[in-house]
Structure formats: structure tokens, C-alpha cells
Amino acid sequence: MRVSARLAACPLALTLSLCLGAGPLAADSAGTPVAITYGTVPLDTADPDSTLTAPDGSSHFAWRGGLELRSADERFGGISGLLIDADGTGLTAVTDTGYWLTARLSYDDGALSGVSDMRMAPILDEQGESVADSKRRGDAEGLTRLDDGRLAVSFERRHRVWAYDVEAQGFAATARPVDVSPALAQAENNKGLEALASLPGNRLIVITEATMRAGNEILGWHVAPGGSTEISLVRLPPFDLTDMALLPDGDVLTLERRYSPLGGVGAQIRRLPAPALTTDALRQTPLDGPVLYRSSAGQSVDNMEGLAVRQDADGRVFAYLVSDDNFNPLQRTLLFMFELTSND
């Protein structure tokens, strides 16, 4: 979702493993190259080795590098959903103008240091037609990997979730609808479907950016083999939800963003505990959890929209954040890497 022009049917309730479709032969399954340049970005120019600690002291995000990405390609920008391969070398994203984006990441002594081999391709609908460059049809916001390996994409404005067999068909994959809920019509036009995360047990949670259910609760849905249930996330003003990602232990991280003309832009991450994500708990209690990270004055930040988590072969857990530049020359596309560790 854009925060400011000037700011610096295959029912999932039945199965998540059916309804794979073949993409049109004319589609470019690998995408086309994007010329990309980048520069390193410190989290805090006054303290390049800054480590962010949770307010409750239980865990912290250790800075593992940041990049500012640049390209003259008119398709590049608006990155809103993010996935990172387990080994950290492959990046997959969606943009809010209806494109897939992939790239290769490189590291220097464990810190994020470079990006290469970027490619983009239009996201396709159920008939194999491009939704790119149509804000009404192509406003992709969230990205997650389902239990069967397909990628699920949430769209705002024309609210829906589509699944794609990208692993088998590349960018030629056509959309297969995920049956979320008829109540999607309740979502506001530009505050609608924003974040989604795949949960253990063939389940999915989908939450709007700022469509309010009651009081201070953000509207969402829990989709499972037995059907869908309306759920909610406690909002912590002035932050709105932009993305979610599942941790290896079953907890979920939320990425949230704030913006005001006077206060500028900021970001925070909350941790939703696994016990609150069971089917029974989701029916009874709004989601909430401790804040692990909140940007502060003097730190590098922009319109942070995408969040991804990976665990390496040694069991270390890393979180990646990416910003949506709104195709605005006053803003930046930032890619951050943190390591989630414990003080215990």
C-alpha cells in the first residue's frame, strides 16, 4: 500500500494441495532481466554495529547488513511481499503493481552485502492474462509459501488470495483462487488484504492492513481445512500491519509501519506466540504479542512493507525487511537483514 505520494476457486478449506494449473506457453517462465545497482546502508550512521534489543529484554535483532537497491527499470519499485530461500541466496518478491521479482543475494562474513541476477515478470490471473500495471487488479501485498510448496499472494483493492505453482511452472504459473471468506467484501479499498502467513496443519491467516472489526482490532481470517473463521489483531497505534512471517518455533512475526507528516516513517515488529495461533485460540482471543523491534530516530528506515524469515543449517534464525518506495524519488528501496537471537 502507498502511504504518501510525498513520503521520504480451489477452496483452501478443502485442501491446499489441489488445483495446480498450467501457465500459458507464451509467458516467460523465468522473467526478464532488471539492471540493478546497490549500496550498503548502516542501521545507524552514528553506530554502525547497532543491535536492537526487545523492550522486555527477552530477545533482540542483531544487525546483519542493509542495502539500498536502485534501478532505472520502470517496473522496479513498490516491493510489498517477500520470501528468502533457506540458504539465504534466493529472494522472491511481489510488487504492488502486479509483478514477480527474483534476485540472488550475497554475503560477506555472514552479513548481507550484495544483490544480483534480478528478474521480473507480470503476475498472471486465472486465464493467464497479466495483472501488471493495473492498480485495481495488480495490487499484490502479501506473499507466503503454502504447505504444498505453492506461493500464495494476497491482493488489495480487489481483495483476494491467489495461489501459484511457481516451483513447477515459474512465472508462467496461472492463478488458482484460495477460498478465504465471503466477508472479504468488508475490507476497505486501500486498507484491505495486506498480510498473510502459512501456519502448521495446512492453515493460513490473512489480515487486513487497517480495516477495523471492533474497538482497536484489525480484521482478519483464519483459513483451515474445516473452514474459515473471522479473527482479529490488536492494533498498536499509530502502527498499521504490513506483513507477517512464520518462525521455526511456530510463533509469527508481524511487520508494522507508521507514517505522519510530522512524525515521518517508522517500523516495528511484534511476536505472536504459537499458543495464540491454534484454531481454538484464534476463535476466542484477538492476536497480540510483545514488540521485539521498533525503529528510532537516526536509524535507516522507509516504508517497510515486506518481511521474510529463514533458518540456516546451524539453526540460526534471520529476518529480512524490505521497503516499498512508492515509485517516489524521495523514498528508497531498502533491504535489511537481522539475526534473531536470545539474551538467555
C-alpha positions in Angstrom: 0.0 0.0 0.0 1.1 3.6 -0.7 1.3 5.7 2.4 2.0 9.1 0.8 2.8 10.5 -2.6 5.4 12.6 -1.0 6.8 10.3 1.7 10.8 10.1 2.1 -11.9 -21.4 -7.0 -9.9 -24.0 -5.2 -11.2 -23.8 -1.6 -8.4 -23.9 0.9 -10.9 -25.2 3.3 -10.8 -28.5 1.3 -7.2 -28.7 0.6 -4.1 -26.6 -0.2 -2.6 -29.2 -2.5 -5.1 -29.4 -5.4 -5.9 -27.3 -8.4 -2.4 -26.9 -9.9 -2.7 -25.3 -13.3 -0.5 -24.9 -16.4 0.5 -21.4 -17.4 0.3 -20.1 -21.0 3.2 -21.2 -23.2 3.7 -17.6 -24.3 4.6 -16.5 -20.8 8.2 -16.0 -19.9 8.6 -18.5 -17.1 11.9 -17.0 -15.9 11.1 -13.3 -16.2 13.3 -10.7 -17.9 16.5 -9.1 -16.5 16.5 -6.0 -14.5 19.6 -3.9 -14.3 20.2 -3.2 -10.6 22.8 -1.3 -8.6 23.1 -1.1 -4.8 24.9 0.5 -1.9 25.4 -0.6 1.7 23.3 1.1 4.4 24.1 1.1 8.1 21.3 0.8 10.5 22.5 3.8 12.4 25.2 6.1 11.0 26.3 7.0 14.5 26.6 3.4 15.5 27.3 1.0 12.5 27.3 -2.0 14.9 24.0 -1.2 16.5 22.0 -4.1 18.0 18.3 -3.7 18.6 17.0 -5.2 21.9 13.4 -6.1 22.7 11.8 -3.8 25.3 11.3 -6.8 27.6 14.9 -7.9 27.2 14.0 -11.4 26.1 15.4 -11.3 22.6 16.9 -8.9 20.1 17.6 -8.3 16.5 21.3 -8.2 15.7 22.1 -6.1 12.6 23.4 -8.3 9.7 23.6 -5.7 6.9 21.5 -3.4 4.8 21.3 -2.4 1.1 19.7 0.3 -0.9 18.6 -1.0 -4.2 18.3 1.2 -7.3 17.2 0.6 -10.9 16.2 2.7 -13.9 13.8 0.0 -15.0 10.3 1.5 -14.8 8.9 -1.8 -13.4 11.2 -1.7 -10.4 9.7 -0.5 -7.1 6.7 -1.0 -4.9 8.0 -4.2 -3.3 5.4 -5.4 -0.8 5.8 -9.2 -0.2 9.0 -11.1 0.4 10.4 -14.6 0.7 14.0 -15.7 1.2 15.3 -19.2 0.5 16.6 -21.3 3.4 20.2 -20.9 2.3 19.7 -17.1 2.0 20.8 -16.8 -1.6 17.4 -16.6 -3.3 14.9 -13.7 -3.0 11.4 -13.8 -4.3 9.0 -10.8 -4.0 5.8 -9.3 -5.3 5.2 -5.7 -6.1 2.0 -3.6 -5.7 2.0 -3.0 -9.4 1.5 -6.7 -10.2 5.0 -8.1 -10.8 7.0 -11.1 -9.6 10.6 -10.2 -8.7 13.5 -12.6 -8.0 17.2 -12.0 -7.2 20.3 -13.6 -5.8 21.8 -12.4 -2.6 25.4 -12.5 -1.5 27.1 -12.2 1.9 30.4 -11.0 3.4 31.4 -12.8 6.6 27.7 -13.6 7.2 26.5 -10.0 6.5 24.2 -9.1 3.6 26.5 -7.5 1.0 25.1 -7.7 -2.5 22.3 -8.4 -4.9 22.5 -9.7 -8.5 20.6 -11.5 -11.3 17.4 -9.7 -10.7 14.5 -10.6 -12.9 10.8 -9.5 -13.1 7.7 -10.8 -14.8 4.0 -9.9 -14.6 1.7 -11.8 -12.2 -0.9 -13.7 -14.2 -4.6 -14.2 -13.5 -6.7 -17.3 -13.8 -6.8 -17.0 -17.6 -3.1 -16.4 -17.9 -3.6 -12.7 -18.5 -1.2 -10.1 -16.9 -2.5 -8.1 -13.9 0.6 -5.9 -14.0 0.3 -2.1 -14.1 -3.4 -2.2 -13.1 -3.7 -0.9 -9.6 -7.2 -2.3 -9.3 -6.2 -5.8 -10.3 -2.5 -6.0 -9.6 -2.1 -4.5 -6.1 -0.2 -7.5 -4.6 0.6 -7.0 -0.9 1.5 -10.3 0.8 3.4 -13.5 -0.1 3.8 -16.8 1.7 4.7 -20.4 0.9 1.9 -23.0 1.4 2.4 -26.5 2.8 2.3 -27.9 -0.7 5.1 -25.6 -1.9 2.9 -23.2 -3.9 3.1 -19.5 -3.3 0.1 -17.6 -2.1 -0.3 -13.9 -2.9 -2.8 -11.5 -1.2 -4.2 -8.6 -3.2 -5.7 -5.3 -2.0 -8.4 -3.2 -3.6 -10.0 -6.2 -5.4 -9.5 -8.3 -2.3 -8.5 -11.9 -2.9 -5.8 -14.6 -2.4 -4.4 -16.5 -5.4 -2.0 -19.5 -5.3 0.7 -20.2 -7.9 2.8 -23.3 -8.6 5.9 -21.2 -9.3 8.2 -24.1 -8.4 6.9 -26.2 -11.3 5.9 -23.5 -13.8 7.9 -20.4 -13.0 6.3 -17.1 -13.7 4.1 -18.7 -16.3 2.0 -20.1 -13.4 -1.6 -19.0 -13.6 -3.7 -18.1 -10.5 -5.8 -20.6 -8.5 -8.2 -18.9 -6.1 -7.9 -19.6 -2.4 -11.3 -19.5 -0.8 -10.9 -17.1 2.2 -14.3 -15.8 3.1 -17.3 -14.0 1.5 -16.7 -11.4 4.2 -13.7 -10.1 2.3 -16.2 -7.6 0.9 -16.0 -5.9 4.3 -12.3 -4.9 3.8 -11.7 -1.2 2.9 -10.4 -0.4 -0.6 -6.9 0.8 0.4 -6.7 -0.7 3.9 -7.7 -4.3 2.8 -5.8 -7.6 2.5 -2.3 -6.9 3.4 -0.5 -9.7 5.2 -0.7 -13.5 5.2 1.2 -16.3 6.8 1.1 -20.1 6.3 0.6 -22.0 9.6 1.3 -25.6 10.5 -1.6 -28.0 9.7 -2.4 -26.7 6.3 -3.7 -23.4 7.7 -3.5 -19.8 6.7 -4.0 -16.5 8.4 -4.9 -13.4 6.4 -5.1 -10.0 8.0 -6.1 -6.6 6.6 -3.9 -3.5 6.9 -6.3 -1.4 8.9 -9.9 -2.5 8.4 -11.2 -2.4 12.0 -13.5 -5.1 13.3 -14.4 -3.7 16.8 -12.6 -1.2 19.0 -8.9 -1.4 18.3 -8.9 -4.8 16.5 -7.8 -5.3 12.9 -10.0 -7.6 10.8 -8.6 -10.9 9.5 -9.4 -14.6 8.8 -8.1 -18.0 9.8 -8.5 -20.4 6.9 -8.2 -24.2 7.7 -9.4 -27.5 6.2 -12.5 -27.2 8.3 -13.5 -23.7 7.0 -12.7 -20.1 7.7 -13.1 -18.1 10.9 -13.1 -14.3 11.4 -10.2 -13.3 13.6 -8.5 -10.0 14.7 -5.2 -8.5 15.6 -4.8 -5.9 18.3 -3.7 -2.6 16.7 -0.9 -0.6 18.4 -1.5 2.9 17.2 -0.1 4.6 15.2 1.2 1.4 13.5 -0.6 -0.5 10.8 0.1 -4.1 9.7 2.1 -4.6 6.5 3.4 -8.2 6.6 3.8 -11.4 8.7 6.2 -14.4 8.7 6.2 -17.7 10.5 9.1 -18.5 12.8 10.6 -22.1 13.1 9.1 -22.5 16.6 5.6 -21.7 15.4 5.4 -18.1 16.5 4.6 -15.4 14.0 6.4 -12.1 13.5 4.3 -9.1 12.3 5.8 -6.1 10.5 4.0 -2.8 11.1 4.5 0.6 9.7 3.6 4.2 10.8 3.6 7.4 8.9 2.6 11.0 9.6 3.7 14.3 8.0 5.2 15.5 11.3 6.5 12.2 12.7 7.7 10.7 9.5 8.0 7.0 8.9 8.7 4.2 11.4 8.5 0.4 11.7 8.1 -2.2 14.4 7.9 -6.0 14.7 5.8 -7.9 17.2 6.0 -11.6 18.0 2.7 -13.5 18.2 3.1 -16.7 20.3 2.3 -20.1 18.8 -0.3 -21.0 21.5 -2.4 -18.0 20.4 -2.4 -19.3 16.8 -4.2 -22.6 17.4 -7.7 -22.9 15.9 -9.4 -22.7 19.2 -7.4 -19.7 20.5 -7.9 -17.8 17.3 -11.7 -18.1 17.7 -11.6 -16.7 21.2 -8.9 -14.1 21.6 -7.5 -11.2 19.4 -3.9 -11.7 18.4 -1.3 -9.7 20.3 2.3 -10.1 21.4 5.5 -8.3 22.6 7.3 -5.7 20.5 10.7 -7.0 19.5 11.9 -4.2 17.3 10.9 -0.5 16.9 12.9 1.9 14.7 14.1 5.0 16.4 15.3 8.5 15.4 18.5 8.5 13.4 18.1 4.9 12.1 17.7 4.0 8.4 14.1 3.2 7.7 11.5 3.8 5.0 8.0 2.4 4.2 8.8 -1.1 5.4 6.3 -3.5 3.7 7.9 -6.9 3.3 9.1 -9.4 5.9 10.7 -12.8 5.5 12.2 -15.4 7.9 14.7 -18.2 7.3 16.6 -20.6 9.4 20.1 -21.8 8.3 21.7 -25.2 8.7 23.1 -24.2 12.1 19.7 -23.3 13.5 20.2 -19.6 13.4 17.1 -17.5 12.5 17.3 -14.4 10.3 14.6 -11.8 9.5 14.7 -9.7 6.3 12.8 -6.4 5.8 12.2 -4.6 2.5 10.6 -1.2 1.9 8.1 0.0 -0.8 9.5 3.1 -2.4 6.1 4.1 -3.8 8.0 4.9 -7.1 8.8 8.1 -5.4 12.3 9.6 -5.9 12.3 10.9 -2.3 12.0 7.3 -1.0 14.3 4.3 -1.1 14.1 0.5 -1.6 15.9 -0.8 1.5 16.6 -4.4 2.2 17.6 -5.2 5.8 18.9 -8.4 7.4 18.8 -9.1 11.2 19.6 -12.2 13.2 17.0 -13.0 15.9 18.9 -14.2 19.0 18.2 -14.6 22.7 19.8 -12.9 25.7 19.3 -16.0 27.8 
